[in-house]
Amino acid sequence: MFISIHAFSQHLEITDHYLKINASTNDPLFTTYAASMERSRLYGDKAYKMAYFSGCSPISYSSDQAGWIYNVWMINKLVIDKISKFYSKPVVIASFPDMAILEYQLFEGISVQECFFVYSSTLSLVQLNIENYSGSNQAIELFPILETGNDSLQIIRFDKENNGYVTHHFETKKRLISNLYAKAPYPTDTRDFFAGSEMPYSYGGFLGTSDDFYNYIKTDFYSESRTQDSLNFSDSGYVDFVSLHYKFELKPGESKTIRYFRGEQDQTEDVSNLVQQVNELRTTSLQPFVDNNIRLFGKIPRIDFKSEEEKLVYLSAFNLVRSCMLPPTGETKHNFYVFSRNPLWGWGHGHQVLHESLSMMAYVYLDPESALESQRVYMEQQSDSGLIAYRHGPRGAQAYPHNGEPTTSAPFFSWINWELYKVSKDKKFLTEAYESGVKYTQWLFEHRDKDKDGLYEWGPYGIIENVRDWYNAVFQVSAERFLDVDKEDISDELECLDLTTMIIKEMRCLSEMAAELGKKKEAKDWMEKADKTSELVNQQMWDENSRFYYSINMKDHSSFFMDRDLKRQEIIGFLPLWAKATDKERANLLIQTLTDSTKFWRKYGVPTLSAADEWYSPYVDYCCKWNGPVWLLWDYMVFDGLLNYGYNDLAIQLADKMTLAVTEQLSKNHNYWESYSPDNTLLDCPPNYIWDAIMAKVLIEKYRITVTQKKN
């Protein structure tokens, strides 16, 4: 029997035209979603990847280690279980950090608006608004499905009072890219609550695949032995997936909204918390949540992009960084970020690190207050000595002591803070940041210049401190890194070009900050120190023959370490442009090397190592490689350096290369990536990495240049 119920009908509206998009399956859209910061938590958090782009599958939402949810349709007994069967393919009309809104036609005359919404760390929902604008009655059946893809899904019961399945499944802490912290309370024995907004017509649990399910709902409905058109009403046992079943009829002009929910929690938690959340959301309008997202995006620069693809990259970059933000917890009273919420891996779910915090320079355009709060985590946990440790967050400062010394991170601290201030104009923050930055820079003076010659060396655990941790042509002794840390990494035994230029940049930013705060003498002193260090860089680290900058041996300032030639052309050779540490003549010589397509001017950006080097590899086959892959943050530093010396057209060209790298990946797999190949599109490294949000900053700067050029 079909039931016509259409009193509950919600069609969502995007009231800000700028945020309306029209992203088809091959457009460059980031499609991973996580709960809004105020409804999120560090542990037991689930984010989801939306797949709307494969014709061989239904629209689905998958979460790391936790399977996926999707819906199979039946229209007038025709099963529509794959996107290829849709009358018109789905188009995403809006995409925010915690939700996506799609529209499509299932069948001629039947349109659907589908909204996926990650409400909290423990609950997500799919809203289906179905409208019949044909001239006849339409018999519609829905089969929302929860599938885990392993053998651990156990039906505990069907909760008839609350319209859903209670199930258990197991999740491992093992990950390919660093396991989850063993002692941290990540759930492994988990509970699911899979429910609908109303009581289903039937429900069931099944072994096999979705293809087997198709055979069940299609073929068996015509079997002579079948007595009713329902699922099997399983209420216990191990299965591969569970399904709810709804059926109703829509008359011409009628519409109906139905929702299904996927909740997940540790089995030690109270299931009533999930049930309560579901009950509160069964008929609650989602429009206010849409409107909140529209307000969130109200501050971003409204760029008139030359292409829709660039706009999608821009909005997606903001979605990426916002979806990584979490509320205060543990030992911090400020919001903070993780590198990724889906997929979830140990190193990426650790705490804040300064080089990842460069993403705040983009995030500040979306939510200035939240970006400042993230930086305050460092100030809050800074040691009395001035040290900013390698990591900071809910578990406090993590300094990873090695050979009796603590580990810091690449010192981008005052640069980030100055850039955030230029957008936020928050003088109180600037005062706090300046005081903290002075203490940190003094710590660097004392602890990262062992021979007190004005040039700087990384700490004894340099292999993580210097950021460039694997397959590094200069710091790494062996091509395949087969020695232990102390024998392999020599960055604490060199006068390091990258660290020295970073400290120059910190001093220049401290000078700018001091001037803004009315501290004229301090501003002058910082600039003089930066200029003096720049002179040393040009005296000691510039090679006239190759016209490039290099790190040198700490002991004798030669270009050799034992029998190793240190003159390997890496991306760090361009950092003097970024730190304003070179003169115009040398800058022009650097540009000649930069724009040499046999070395650095590659299709998808500037590689970390010259393509002419024997160690160069364009293949991104794992994380953390610095012998060729493109890292967007470091390319941004080159971009910034080009602007410093007036090479605006080249900066735009570099921005376009970076945008192309990102666009091709977002179009193909809808992910951001830790790093990119300079020459090809096949990547195999951690996806959805927070620092790729720098693309929003790149595009803002690119169009600022473009507008200025047009005016002139």
Buried (B, 14 or more C-beta within 10 A) or exposed (E): EEEEBBEBBBBBEBEBEBBEBEBEBEBBBBBBBBBBBEBBEBBBBBBBBBBBBEEEBBBBBBBBBBBBBBBBBBBEEEBBBBBEBBBEBBBBBBBBBBBBBBBBBBBEBBBBBBBBBBBBBBBBBBBBBBBBBBEEBBBBBBBBBBBBBEEBBBBBEBBEEBBBBBBBBBBEBEBEBBBBBEEBEBBBEBBBBBBBBBBBBBBBBBEEEBEEBBEBBBEEBEEEEEEEBBBEEBBEEBBBBBBBBBBBBBEEEBBBBBBBBBBBBBEEBEBEBBBEBBBEBBEEEBEEBBBEBBEBBEEBEEBEBEEEBBBBBBBBBBBBBBBBBBBBBEBBEBBBBBBBBBBBBBBBBBBBBBBBBBBBBBBBBBBBEBBBBBBBBBBBBBBEEBBBBBBBBBBBBBBBEBEEBBBBBBBBBBBBBBBBBEBBEBEEBBBBBBBBBBBBBEBBBEBBBEEEEBBBBBBBBBBBBBBBBBBBBBBBBEEEBEEEBEEBBBBBBBBBBBBBBBBBBBBBBBBBBBBBBEBEEBBEBBBEBBBEBBEBBBEBBBBEEBBBBBBBBBEEEEBEBEEBEBBBBBBBBBBBBBBBBBEEEBBEBBBEBBBBEEBBBBBBBBBBBBBEBEBBBBBBEBBBBBBBBBBBBBBBBBBBBBBBBEBBEBBBBBBBBBBBBBBBBBBBBBBBBBBBBBBEBEBEBBBBBBBBBBBBBBBBBBBEBBEEEEEE
